[in-house]
């Protein structure tokens, strides 16, 4: 595996985690609900009582919301770790092991395990980095919910599709696969990987789309 992949992959996964935690939809929803509750409660307090009653009301709402906020942060933190680090790292490792074993069983891997590792690291690493950059760009675009949601979804699917097709071509070139192995092994693996990638992209898209929607409500 190229040296830059060994550095870029962990950095990319760490940045994934940071971006997911920064745009945690559950924490935003709880904060939005707490702010709305405070606003409505303060509106209900007579003006003459505002000076001595406002602070206790705010404190009471904060005390009620805080346990839910802590639990929500822990829950979403575990999901962010799964979505941003565990799944991409596991997918990279499983792709390398699965592809190389499949090649060895069905006729050999002339390029050796290093060629497989280079292909997987290069293609999936570039895919993860591109998905991160595309998501960051959509987050920075502004308040247009529809264009951000659609742009993020289309971009993620396109990135994963291109990366997996590139991986098949690169594996074929490095290991000099014949037509039958491409048809019987490569294409089914590509389709199965696309299905898994689509599920992962949907989970990623849903996380940020909910965050985009809450941005509008703030």
C-alpha positions in Angstrom: 0.0 0.0 0.0 1.4 3.5 -0.9 2.8 5.3 2.1 0.5 8.3 1.5 -2.5 5.9 2.0 -1.2 4.7 5.3 -1.2 8.4 6.4 -4.2 9.7 4.5 -6.7 7.0 5.5 -6.5 7.4 9.3 -6.5 11.2 8.9 -9.5 11.0 6.6 -11.4 8.8 9.1 -10.5 11.2 12.0 -11.8 14.1 9.9 -15.0 12.1 9.1 -15.6 11.7 12.9 -14.9 15.4 13.5 -17.3 16.5 10.8 -20.1 14.2 11.9 -19.8 15.3 15.6 -19.8 19.0 14.5 -23.1 18.4 12.7 -24.8 16.1 15.2 -28.5 16.3 14.3 -29.8 15.0 17.6 -27.9 17.5 19.7 -29.1 20.3 17.4 -32.7 19.1 17.7 -32.5 19.0 21.6 -30.9 22.5 21.7 -33.6 23.8 19.3 -36.3 22.3 21.4 -34.8 23.8 24.6 -34.5 27.2 23.0 -38.1 27.0 21.8 -39.3 26.0 25.3 -37.4 28.9 26.9 -38.9 31.3 24.4 -42.5 30.1 25.0 -42.0 30.0 28.7 -40.6 33.6 28.8 -43.5 34.8 26.7 -46.0 33.4 29.2 -44.4 35.2 32.2 -46.0 38.5 33.0 -43.7 41.5 32.4 -43.8 42.4 36.1 -42.6 39.0 37.1 -39.9 38.7 34.5 -37.1 40.0 36.7 -37.3 37.4 39.4 -39.0 34.5 37.5 -37.1 34.3 34.2 -33.9 32.9 35.5 -35.5 30.1 37.6 -37.6 29.0 34.6 -34.5 28.9 32.3 -32.6 27.0 34.9 -35.5 24.5 35.3 -35.6 23.9 31.5 -31.8 23.4 31.4 -31.9 20.9 34.2 -34.7 18.9 32.4 -32.9 18.9 29.0 -29.3 18.3 30.2 -29.7 14.5 30.9 -31.2 14.0 27.5 -28.5 16.1 25.9 -25.8 14.1 27.5 -27.4 10.8 26.6 -27.9 12.1 23.0 -24.3 13.1 22.7 -23.1 9.7 23.8 -25.5 7.9 21.4 -24.6 10.1 18.4 -21.0 9.9 19.3 -21.0 6.1 19.0 -22.9 6.4 15.7 -20.5 8.9 14.4 -17.6 6.7 15.4 -19.3 3.8 13.6 -20.1 5.8 10.5 -17.0 7.8 10.2 -14.3 5.4 11.3 -15.3 1.8 12.0 -17.3 1.2 8.8 -14.7 2.8 6.4 -11.8 1.0 8.1 -13.6 -2.3 8.1 -14.7 -1.9 4.5 -11.1 -1.3 3.4 -9.7 -4.3 5.4 -12.5 -6.6 4.2 -12.1 -5.4 0.6 -8.4 -6.3 0.7 -8.9 -9.7 2.3 -12.0 -10.6 0.3 -10.6 -9.6 -3.1 -7.2 -11.2 -2.6 -8.6 -14.5 -1.3 -11.1 -14.5 -4.1 -8.3 -14.0 -6.6 -6.2 -16.7 -5.0 -9.0 -19.2 -5.0 -10.1 -18.6 -8.6 -6.8 -18.7 -10.4 -4.2 -16.8 -8.5 -3.1 -13.2 -8.0 0.0 -12.7 -10.1 0.6 -9.2 -8.7 0.8 -10.5 -5.2 -0.9 -9.1 -2.1 1.0 -5.8 -2.4 -0.7 -5.1 -5.7 -4.1 -5.8 -4.1 -3.3 -3.6 -1.2 -2.2 -0.8 -3.5 -5.4 -1.0 -5.5 -7.7 -1.1 -2.5 -5.8 1.6 -0.6 -5.6 3.9 -3.5 -9.2 3.5 -4.8 -11.0 3.4 -1.4 -8.8 5.9 0.2 -9.4 8.4 -2.7 -13.1 7.6 -2.4 -13.2 8.4 1.3 -11.3 11.6 0.9 -13.5 12.7 -2.0 -16.7 12.0 0.0 -15.3 14.0 2.9 -14.4 16.9 0.7 -17.7 16.8 -1.1 -19.7 16.7 2.2 -17.7 19.6 3.6 -18.4 21.6 0.5 -22.1 20.9 0.7 -22.1 21.9 4.4 -20.4 25.2 3.5 -22.7 26.0 0.7 -25.3 27.9 2.8 -29.0 27.6 3.7 -30.4 26.2 0.4 -31.7 22.9 1.8 -32.9 21.3 -1.4 -29.8 21.9 -3.4 -27.5 20.7 -0.6 -29.5 17.6 0.1 -29.7 16.6 -3.6 -26.2 17.6 -4.3 -24.9 15.6 -1.3 -26.8 12.5 -2.3 -25.9 12.5 -6.0 -22.3 13.3 -5.2 -21.9 10.5 -2.7 -23.4 7.9 -5.1 -21.2 9.1 -8.0 -18.0 9.0 -5.9 -18.7 5.5 -4.7 -19.6 4.3 -8.2 -16.5 5.8 -9.8 -14.3 4.4 -7.0 -15.6 0.8 -7.3 -15.4 0.8 -11.0 -11.8 2.2 -10.8 -11.0 -0.5 -8.3 -12.2 -3.3 -10.7 -10.2 -1.8 -13.6 -7.1 -1.4 -11.4 -7.3 -4.9 -10.0 -7.8 -6.3 -13.5 -4.7 -4.5 -14.7 -2.5 -5.3 -11.7 -3.4 -9.0 -11.7 -4.0 -9.5 -15.4 -7.4 -11.0 -15.0 -9.0 -12.8 -17.8 -12.4 -12.1 -19.2 -14.1 -15.0 -17.4 -12.9 -13.9 -14.0 -14.0 -10.3 -14.7 -17.5 -11.5 -15.6 -17.9 -14.2 -13.0 -16.0 -12.6 -10.1 -15.5 -9.0 -10.8 -18.9 -7.9 -11.9 -20.9 -9.6 -9.2 -18.5 -8.3 -6.6 -18.9 -4.8 -8.0 -22.7 -5.0 -7.8 -22.6 -6.3 -4.3 -20.2 -3.6 -3.3 -22.4 -1.0 -4.9 -25.4 -2.2 -2.8 -23.3 -1.9 0.4 -21.9 1.4 -0.6 -25.4 2.7 -1.3 -26.6 1.8 2.2 -23.5 3.5 3.7 -24.0 6.6 1.5 -27.7 6.7 2.5 -26.8 6.7 6.2 -24.2 9.4 5.7 -26.6 11.4 3.6 -29.4 11.1 6.1 -27.2 12.4 9.0 -26.3 15.6 7.2 -29.7 16.1 5.5 -31.4 16.1 9.0 -28.7 18.6 10.1 -29.4 20.8 7.0 -33.1 20.7 7.9 -32.5 21.8 11.5 -30.2 24.6 10.2 -33.3 26.1 8.5 -35.4 25.9 11.7 -32.8 27.7 13.9 
